[in-house]
């Protein structure tokens, strides 16, 4: 798993000068954040522990879709429409794919 994470991170950082949309999935929660690698700061974030999402009592797939749309709206509001998607150590399927497709449907390009 570490090899996959290192390979994905290396490619997203070296090939692209875009800001990085990083995704983390734990057993219970899902997190997404936009990172500026040049300055090392987080620009926008969304997660399943936010009050607006937690109160809705959604299924995990619905939560992933909601987080994808939420982070895309926050990023576009900052004036950024092109990002590099960093899936980390996770395969591009399941919750990660649902989150990415929801972000794309809101107008984010990656």
C-alpha positions in Angstrom: 0.0 0.0 0.0 2.8 2.4 0.8 4.3 1.9 -2.6 1.0 2.8 -4.3 0.7 5.9 -2.2 4.2 7.0 -2.9 3.8 6.4 -6.7 0.5 8.3 -6.8 1.8 11.2 -4.8 5.0 11.5 -6.8 3.1 11.6 -10.1 0.6 14.2 -9.0 3.3 16.4 -7.5 5.9 16.1 -10.3 3.8 16.0 -13.4 1.2 18.7 -12.6 1.6 22.2 -11.1 -2.1 22.1 -10.1 -3.3 22.2 -6.5 -3.9 18.7 -5.1 -7.3 17.3 -4.1 -6.4 14.7 -1.5 -8.8 12.0 -0.3 -8.6 10.0 2.9 -11.0 7.2 3.9 -11.1 5.7 7.4 -13.4 2.9 8.6 -16.0 5.4 9.7 -15.4 8.7 7.9 -14.4 10.3 4.6 -12.2 13.4 4.2 -11.3 15.5 1.2 -9.0 18.6 1.1 -7.4 20.9 -1.4 -3.7 21.3 -0.8 -1.3 23.9 -2.2 2.0 22.0 -2.2 4.0 25.2 -3.0 3.1 26.8 0.3 2.1 23.6 2.2 -1.4 24.9 3.2 -4.9 23.5 3.0 -7.2 25.8 1.0 -10.5 24.0 1.4 -11.8 20.9 3.1 -14.9 18.8 3.5 -15.6 15.7 5.5 -18.2 13.4 6.9 -17.8 14.7 10.4 -19.1 18.2 9.5 -22.4 18.9 11.2 -24.3 19.6 8.0 -23.5 16.1 6.7 -23.6 14.2 10.0 -27.2 15.4 10.8 -28.6 14.0 7.6 -28.0 10.3 8.5 -27.0 9.3 5.0 -25.7 6.0 3.7 -21.9 5.9 3.0 -22.3 6.2 -0.8 -24.6 9.2 -0.4 -22.1 10.8 2.1 -19.3 10.3 -0.5 -21.4 12.0 -3.2 -22.3 14.9 -0.8 -18.7 15.4 0.2 -17.6 15.5 -3.5 -20.2 18.1 -4.4 -19.4 20.1 -1.3 -15.6 20.3 -1.8 -16.2 21.1 -5.5 -18.4 24.1 -4.6 -15.9 25.3 -2.1 -13.0 25.0 -4.5 -14.8 26.7 -7.4 -15.9 29.5 -5.0 -12.1 30.2 -4.4 -11.7 30.6 -8.2 -9.9 27.3 -8.9 -11.4 24.9 -11.5 -8.5 22.6 -12.3 -7.0 20.3 -9.7 -4.9 17.1 -9.5 -6.8 14.2 -7.9 -4.7 12.4 -5.3 -6.4 9.2 -4.4 -3.6 8.2 -2.1 -3.3 4.5 -1.3 -6.8 3.7 -2.4 -7.9 2.1 -5.7 -10.1 4.2 -7.9 -13.4 2.5 -7.1 -16.2 2.5 -4.6 -16.4 5.6 -2.4 -13.3 7.2 -3.9 -14.9 7.0 -7.4 -18.3 8.3 -6.2 -16.6 11.3 -4.6 -14.5 12.0 -7.7 -17.5 11.7 -10.1 -19.6 14.0 -7.8 -16.9 16.6 -7.8 -16.6 16.4 -11.6 -20.4 16.8 -12.0 -20.2 20.1 -10.1 -17.7 21.5 -12.6 -14.3 20.6 -11.2 -11.7 19.4 -13.8 -9.1 16.7 -13.1 
